[in-house]
Amino acid sequence: MNMTESPRSKQKMRQLLKEHFRYHTGNSWNRATSYARNIKVRKLGLDRETELKCYDMLDIPESFDEFSAILHDFAIRHDYAWQIGQNGRSGGYLVLYQGGKKDSGHKTCCTDCFIPTWYETRQPCHVEGCSGTLELLRGPLWQPFTYPGRGTDDDCDYESWSHEDLRRRLILVKDFDRTCDLAVESFIHFAKSHKITEEEVMVPKTVKVAVAI
């Protein structure tokens, strides 16, 4: 689409934004919505074998490692002003959220365990077993946040938007769509290239015992 054309291109951009699928940013009762994608396995158009593999992987945390990294890269690209999060009872929707970042207030960080702290002077790390040093941070340690109850372009007809405003929003939404596609593709690839096996693990258990005194 040639976005330099006007007003024809403005009409096309309005149409694309209006017709984009939307979902709640919080609970359904707050009526706030944003641009979204339905990523439920049964909605992905997969063959039966791949679909069953994906269902098997839903309970395997590492199957979402690359998926989560791709969504995080999107947030970094937009300086956390825009982020992608999951919503729905089973996390079956990816939603475009508004957000930002703030100074976490940490003053130092360990050179070994990398745990940030509020100590304001250089000193040995206080984590048991860690031999690192708490070094002063050279700048703010940013902490991202989101506005889960805030909608984006709710009930918007876009008629009063300028060509540039429409173009910028469409670029954002297209980036959102591409990112969702990449994240879903990474999960599907993991499911197709792995299989489920069962392993017996020993779970530590705390019990009471009598000790002579």
C-alpha positions, -999 to 999 in steps of 0.1 A, spaced: 0 0 0 13 34 -9 9 55 22 17 88 4 -16 88 -15 -44 109 0 -73 108 7 -75 73 -8 -47 59 14 -63 75 45 -95 56 38 -76 24 34 -56 29 66 -88 37 85 -104 5 72 -74 -17 82 -74 -3 117 -111 -5 121 -113 -41 109 -84 -54 130 -93 -79 157 -95 -66 192 -96 -81 227 -98 -69 263 -68 -54 280 -80 -65 314 -112 -82 324 -142 -81 301 -162 -60 325 -139 -29 321 -147 -28 284 -112 -16 276 -98 -32 244 -68 -30 221 -54 -46 189 -51 -83 194 -45 -117 179 -62 -150 187 -34 -176 192 -55 -205 205 -40 -237 190 -73 -247 174 -74 -214 156 -39 -217 140 -50 -238 110 -25 -266 118 -27 -302 106 -39 -326 132 -5 -340 141 11 -306 146 -19 -294 166 -16 -324 190 21 -317 194 13 -280 202 -12 -291 228 14 -314 244 39 -285 247 15 -260 264 26 -272 298 63 -272 290 78 -239 301 109 -240 279 87 -243 248 79 -206 253 115 -193 258 119 -180 222 82 -170 221 87 -148 252 121 -134 238 104 -123 206 77 -104 225 103 -88 247 122 -76 216 91 -59 205 89 -40 238 126 -30 235 120 -17 200 93 6 213 111 16 245 84 -2 265 58 24 255 41 -5 236 43 -41 248 26 -74 239 10 -95 266 -12 -125 269 -48 -123 281 -77 -147 283 -84 -175 307 -58 -197 290 -36 -170 276 -51 -175 242 -49 -139 230 -19 -117 224 -28 -81 231 -11 -48 224 -6 -29 257 5 6 266 33 9 291 66 25 299 96 22 321 107 37 354 138 38 376 138 8 399 157 27 425 185 1 427 219 16 435 243 -14 431 245 -47 414 266 -78 421 294 -87 397 287 -124 401 251 -132 408 239 -99 391 213 -93 417 206 -55 421 204 -40 455 197 -7 473 230 -6 490 247 27 481 283 18 485 307 -7 470 309 -38 492 309 -76 492 277 -92 480 253 -103 508 239 -133 490 249 -165 508 276 -184 488 282 -155 464 318 -141 463 309 -112 441 311 -75 448 283 -49 448 294 -23 423 277 11 419 254 13 389 265 38 362 229 48 354 193 39 362 181 3 362 149 5 342 119 -14 353 91 -19 327 54 -15 336 21 -19 317 -14 -4 320 -35 -35 320 -68 -17 322 -61 9 295 -75 5 261 -60 17 228 -82 34 202 -114 22 218 -145 31 198 -123 52 175 -135 61 140 -101 76 130 -119 102 109 -102 131 127 -67 116 125 -41 131 102 -25 111 75 7 109 96 -11 98 127 -28 70 107 5 60 92 23 58 125 -5 37 141 -7 13 112 31 8 113 28 0 150 -1 -25 144 17 -41 115 48 -46 137 25 -61 164 11 -85 138 45 -95 125 58 -101 160 28 -122 169 34 -143 138 71 -148 146 63 -157 182 36 -183 172 59 -197 145 87 -202 171 63 -221 194 51 -243 165 87 -250 154 96 -260 190 66 -283 192 74 -300 158 111 -305 167 106 -319 202 88 -347 219 74 -352 254 92 -378 276 87 -384 313 115 -382 338 115 -391 375 127 -362 397 134 -361 434 115 -333 451 130 -320 484 107 -323 513 109 -307 547 102 -330 576 104 -327 614 130 -348 632 140 -352 668 175 -340 676 193 -348 709 201 -318 731 
